[in-house]
Amino acid sequence: MNLFGMMQVTGSALTAQRVRADVVAANMANAETTRTEDGVPYQRQSVVLQSVGENTFAGAMKSFGLSNASAPEGGVKVAEILKSEAPPLRRYDPSHPDADGDGYVSFPDINPVTEMVDLMGASRSYGLNASALQAEKGMLSASIDLLK
């Protein structure tokens, strides 16, 4: 893996964490959505991340040029955005326009505390990857200074 390869890995992580934060924000924004375009309550979404490239000893050997094969890719990608299968929460509110015949309204099963924890995790990971990118830029700058 060359120096620019590190930036690609870090960039993939930044992209993945941004998508994760976007999904959490959508979940929080729709926490009270009782009717989507399909006529059902909003369903919580979650992001599935997948590593890209080889994480084996052979892959590490390739990355150091100790093999004839090309260097492995690295990083992470968003494999899938899953919709929750949890049943909606039912609250009694006969005055709500989406109330059923018994006066109950179906709300999405979204816990704001869980969403905030996910958002904090995505934010921390994004910040750490941004710090790694800064360090990589410093290494590049130092390398260029050595060549002058």
C-alpha positions as CSV (number, residue, x, y, z in Angstrom):
1,M,0.0,0.0,0.0
2,N,1.4,3.3,-0.9
3,L,1.0,6.6,0.9
4,F,-2.0,7.6,-1.3
5,G,-3.5,4.2,-0.6
6,M,-3.7,5.2,3.1
7,M,-5.7,8.3,2.0
8,Q,-8.1,6.1,0.0
9,V,-8.7,3.8,3.0
10,T,-9.3,6.8,5.3
11,G,-11.6,8.4,2.6
12,S,-13.7,5.2,2.5
13,A,-14.0,5.3,6.2
14,L,-15.1,8.9,6.2
15,T,-17.7,8.2,3.5
16,A,-19.0,5.2,5.4
17,Q,-19.3,7.1,8.7
18,R,-21.1,10.0,6.9
19,V,-23.7,7.6,5.5
20,R,-24.1,6.1,9.0
21,A,-24.6,9.6,10.5
22,D,-27.1,10.4,7.7
23,V,-29.1,7.2,8.4
24,V,-29.2,8.0,12.2
25,A,-30.4,11.6,11.4
26,A,-33.1,10.2,9.2
27,N,-34.2,7.9,12.0
28,M,-34.4,10.7,14.5
29,A,-36.2,13.0,12.1
30,N,-38.8,10.3,11.4
31,A,-39.2,9.1,15.0
32,E,-42.8,10.4,15.1
33,T,-43.7,9.6,11.4
34,T,-47.0,7.6,11.5
35,R,-47.6,7.6,7.8
36,T,-45.0,7.2,4.9
37,E,-45.7,7.2,1.2
38,D,-46.6,3.5,1.6
39,G,-49.2,4.4,4.3
40,V,-47.4,2.6,7.1
41,P,-45.2,4.0,9.9
42,Y,-41.6,4.8,9.2
43,Q,-39.2,1.8,9.8
44,R,-35.9,2.4,11.5
45,Q,-32.9,1.9,9.3
46,S,-29.4,0.7,10.2
47,V,-26.2,0.6,8.2
48,V,-24.2,-2.6,7.6
49,L,-20.5,-1.9,7.0
50,Q,-18.2,-4.3,5.2
51,S,-14.4,-4.3,5.0
52,V,-12.9,-4.0,1.6
53,G,-9.8,-6.0,0.7
54,E,-7.8,-8.7,2.3
55,N,-7.2,-8.8,6.0
56,T,-4.9,-11.8,5.9
57,F,-1.2,-12.3,6.4
58,A,-0.9,-12.9,2.7
59,G,-2.6,-9.6,2.1
60,A,-0.2,-7.8,4.4
61,M,2.7,-9.4,2.6
62,K,1.3,-8.1,-0.7
63,S,1.0,-4.6,0.8
64,F,4.8,-4.6,1.6
65,G,5.6,-5.7,-2.0
66,L,6.7,-9.2,-0.9
67,S,4.4,-10.8,-3.4
68,N,4.0,-10.6,-7.2
69,A,0.3,-9.8,-6.8
70,S,-1.0,-6.2,-6.7
71,A,-1.4,-4.5,-3.4
72,P,-4.7,-5.3,-1.7
73,E,-7.4,-2.7,-1.3
74,G,-8.4,-1.6,2.2
75,G,-11.0,0.3,3.9
76,V,-14.7,-0.1,4.4
77,K,-17.8,0.3,2.4
78,V,-21.5,0.4,3.1
79,A,-22.7,-3.1,2.3
80,E,-26.4,-2.5,3.0
81,I,-28.9,-0.3,4.7
82,L,-31.4,-2.5,6.5
83,K,-34.9,-1.7,7.6
84,S,-36.0,-2.8,11.0
85,E,-38.5,-5.7,11.2
86,A,-39.6,-4.6,14.7
87,P,-43.3,-4.0,15.0
88,P,-44.5,-0.4,15.5
89,L,-45.2,0.9,18.9
90,R,-48.9,1.5,19.6
91,R,-50.0,4.5,21.6
92,Y,-53.6,5.4,22.6
93,D,-54.5,8.7,20.9
94,P,-58.0,8.7,19.5
95,S,-57.7,12.3,18.4
96,H,-54.8,11.5,16.0
97,P,-55.8,11.4,12.3
98,D,-54.0,8.0,11.9
99,A,-55.7,6.4,14.8
100,D,-57.3,3.0,14.1
101,G,-60.9,2.1,15.2
102,D,-59.7,1.4,18.8
103,G,-58.0,4.8,19.0
104,Y,-54.4,3.5,18.8
105,V,-51.7,5.0,16.6
106,S,-48.7,3.1,15.3
107,F,-45.4,4.9,15.8
108,P,-42.0,3.8,14.6
109,D,-39.9,1.7,17.1
110,I,-37.2,4.3,17.4
111,N,-35.4,4.9,20.7
112,P,-33.8,8.3,20.7
113,V,-31.1,7.2,23.2
114,T,-30.0,4.4,20.9
115,E,-29.9,6.7,18.0
116,M,-27.8,9.2,19.9
117,V,-25.3,6.5,20.9
118,D,-25.1,5.5,17.2
119,L,-24.6,9.1,16.2
120,M,-21.9,9.6,18.8
121,G,-20.1,6.5,17.5
122,A,-20.3,7.6,13.9
123,S,-19.1,11.1,14.9
124,R,-16.2,9.7,16.9
125,S,-15.1,7.4,14.1
126,Y,-15.4,10.2,11.6
127,G,-13.2,12.4,13.8
128,L,-10.6,9.7,14.3
129,N,-10.4,9.1,10.6
130,A,-10.1,12.9,9.9
131,S,-7.2,12.9,12.4
132,A,-5.6,10.0,10.6
133,L,-6.0,11.9,7.3
134,Q,-4.3,14.9,8.9
135,A,-1.4,12.7,10.0
136,E,-1.1,11.3,6.5
137,K,-1.0,14.8,5.1
138,G,1.8,15.7,7.5
139,M,3.7,12.6,6.5
140,L,3.4,13.6,2.8
141,S,4.4,17.2,3.6
142,A,7.5,15.9,5.5
143,S,8.4,13.6,2.7
144,I,8.2,16.5,0.2
145,D,10.3,18.7,2.5
146,L,13.0,15.9,2.6
147,L,13.2,15.8,-1.2
148,K,13.9,19.6,-1.5
